Amino acid sequence: MDGFTITPVEGLRSPIVVIAFTGWSDTGTVTADAAAHIIETFGGERFLEVDPEEYYVFTDTRPSVHLVEGGERRIEWPRNEAFAIRRPDAPNDLIVVNGVEPNLRWRTFAERMASAIAEHQPSLVCTLVARPAATPHTRPIPITGSSADANLAARYGLGRSMYQGPTGVVGVIHDALRERNAPLISLAAGVPHYLNVAENPPATMALLKAFAGIAGYDIPMGELPELGDQFLERVEEASAGDEQIQQYVRTLEEHYGEEEPEPEQPSDLPSADDVLRDIEDFLRGGNGD
């Protein structure tokens, strides 16, 4: 048993595929939030889900407990799902894969996921990445795009992927799709490395806008702009009156836009813990507010 449950979906028109996984290739939940936003905005038919029992060590990737209506506790297990989204007003339909990086059996997982995607003959597969970067929260989130395919890189104005080194499950699925001749690109958001918190609405919006440019149509942002403003207000509130923090941000502003190495995932940037611990604690609610 491989844990995959796949429902046949007929008639998808050369779909564009979006793939996002929390874990190695996602800072917080930036890419997963982008994928979830696409599904919530356009609707979708879930056609693939994966039994977590087959792919996780639950002492490493723990399920979470939530209170639902009436105060009842409900356990939420790590989920991997794929949704088919029909876009009659656009040239291509969509497939959105949203999941949590597994702990076990990556080759089996990647092969099964790649086969399920390749079956629909995608016109493009776009993986989403969010990684820590030396960029300030006061500037737009930088997005870089890359492809190992020179023609795709030229068509979409992307760089050539030259990364070598450790990879996450996104990279393994990429390789499995490459063996199936799928056209592959990647979009990566550079998230301010000192904001080590789960959600970052400005970064999620930046990824969505970049993907919209690839897909060729707008993606309504819904409440994300308001959430982004609130997020930045909280960051400013946390840093107000602290000259060390403000000086650090000014230093990042001076170097904003300078080219960085292209890691596939979080690099060994300076943590700035001594300078920016107050911001992280504030955004996590550690100040008791």
N, C-alpha and C positions, 0 to 999 in steps of 0.2 A: 504493500500500500504506500502511495506517495502523498496522501493527504489532500490532493487537489480535487475539487469538485467543479466541473466545467459544464455549463449549459450551452448548447449550440446557439449561435447567433447568426442569422442569415442576412445577407444583403447589405453588409456594411460597404460603403463606397470608399475604397482606397484610404482607409483611416489614417489620421495622424495619431501617433501614440505618445502619451505623456507618462513618464515613469518617475515616481518619487518614493523614497524609503527613508524613514527616520533611522538614525544611527550614524555610521561612519561618514556618510556623504551629506548629512544634514546637520546644520547648527541649530539646535533646539528642534522646532517643528516647522521651520520656514518652508521647506519644499512640500512636506505633507499638507500644510495648511493651503498652499497654492493648489495642489491637486484636489483637495477637498472643496475648495472654492469653485473650481471648474465644475465639479460634479453637482454641487448645490445650485450653481447658476443655471446650468443647462439641463439638469436632470440626468437620468441615465438608467440603464438596465444592468444590474449586476449579473455578470455571467461567469465569474470565477471567484472562488474563495478557497482558502487553505486552512486545513485543520492545524492549529498551532502545536498540538501534541507531538507532531512529527519533526518539528524544526527548532524547538526552543529548549533551553535549559532555564527553567523558571526561577531558579535562584539567581540567575544573571539578568534575564529579562522577565521581570515579575509582572503578573497580572495586577490590575488595580481595582480597588473597591470604590463604588460610587453609591451615593444615596439617591434613590428615585422617589417618585411620588408616593406619599404615605410613609416616608422614612425607611422604606425597605432598602436593604443593602444588595447591590448587584455587582458581580465580578465581571470585569471587562478584560478579555484575553487579547493578546497581540493578534492583530488582524492583517491579512493580506487579501486584497480584493481587486478586481478589475471590473470596470463599468464600460458599457458600450453606449455612446451618445450619438444619436442621429441628428445631423445638422442639414435639413433640407434646403436651408437658405445659404449654404456654403458648399464649396467644391468637394470637401472631404468631411466624412464623419470623424468621430473621435473615439479613442480608447484611452481610458485613464486607469493606470495601475497605481494604487496607493497602499503602502505597507510598512512593516517594521522589519528591519534587517534581522534575519534569522541567526541563530547560534550554530546550527547543525546542518549537515548535508547540503552544502551550498551548490555542489555540482548538480545534484538531483533537482533542487529547487530552481536553479537557473535554467536548466534544460527544459523542465516542464513549463516554466513561465515563458521562455522564449518560443517554444513550440506553440503554445496557446496564442501568442501574439502573431507569430509569423503566418499562422493559418489564415489570417485575415488580410494578408498581402498589404501591409502598411506602406503608404507612400513616404512616410517619415517617422522615425522614432526619436523622441527628444527626452533625454534624461535631465532631471533637475537636481542641482547641487547647491548647497549653501555652506560656505566655509568661512572661518574667522579671517579677517583681513585688517591691515593697518589703515583703516579708513574711519573718519570721524562721523558721529551721528548727525552732525550739522550739515552734511553734504548728501546728495543723492546716493543711494546704494549703487555701487558699480556692478554691472553685469558683464561677464565675459562669455563668449560663445566659442565652441571649438568643435572640430570634426577631424577625424583621421582621413576622411575622403576629401581630396583636393577640390573636386567638382562641387560637393556640397558646401565646403568652406567658402568657395568663391560665390556660389549662388546666394548664400545668406549673409555674406560679409563676415564670416567667422575666421578665427585663427586656426592654425593646424595644431592638433593635439600632439604634444611631444612628451607628455608625462610618462615617467617610469618610476616604479616604486610600489609600496603597499596599496592595496585596493579594497574596496568594500563590495557588497553584493551587487551594487549597481554596475561596477566594472565587470563582474563575472557575467551578469545578464547581458551586458554590452557585447562581451566576447561570444556568448552563445548566439546572440542575434546576428553578429557579424558572420558567423559560420553559416547562417541561413540567408545571407546576402541582404539583410535589412539595411536601409539607409539610416545612418546614425549621426546624431549631433548631441551636444550637451550645452546647457545654459547654467552658469554658475553665478550666484550672488555672493558678493564680498561683504560679510556682516561685520560690523565693528567688534573687534575681538574682546573689548572690555565689557560688552553687554552680554554677559554669559547667562542669558535667560531663555526660557523655552520659546515664547512667541515674540515675533518681531514683525508687526504689520507692514512697516515701510519696506522691509526686505521681501516679504511675500508679494506686495504690490509690484515691486520692481521686477520680480520674476514673471508675474502674470503679464505685465505690459510687454516684456521682452518676448514671451511666448506668443502673445497676440500678434506681434509684428511678424513672427514666423508663420503663424496660421493664416494671417491675412484678414483678420476681423477683430473688432473690439470685444473685450471681455468686461462686462459691467463689474465695477469694483464694489458695489453694494455699500456696506458699512465700513469697509477697510480704510478709506480716507479718514473718517472720524476716529477710528481706533488708532490709526497711525499718529494723528495729531495728539491724542491723549497719551500715547506711548512717549512721544518726544517731549511733551510737557512734563511728564514724570521724570525723564532723564534730566531735563533742565533743572527741575526742582531739586533733584538729588545732588546736582553739581553746583548749585548756586552757593556763592560765598566761599567756595573751596578753591583757592588760587592754584594749588597743585594740580587739581583736576582740570581746571580751565587752561592752564599752561600746557598740560599734556594734549588736550584737544586741539589747542592752537598749533602745536607741533605737527599733529596729524593733518591739520588743514593745510599747512605749508607744503606737505608732501602729497596732498591728495591728487590723484590722477597719474602719479608716477607708476610705471609698470612694475608689477610684482611677478615672482615666479608663478608657474601654473601648477600648484599642487592639485591633485584630484580631490583632496580632502584636507581637514585642518592641518596647518603647518605649525612649526615651532616658533610662533611669534612671541615676543615678550608678553608676559602675563599682566604686567603693570599692577600686580596685586596690591602693592603698598600704596599706590596712588588711587586706585579705582575700586577698592573693596567696598567703599561706601555706596557707590552706584549700584553694584550688583546686589548688595544687601537690601538697598531701598527697593529695587525693582522686584525682588523676591518677596517683599513684604516683611523683611527681617527687622525693620524698625518698629514694628508693632502697629503701624498706621493701617 
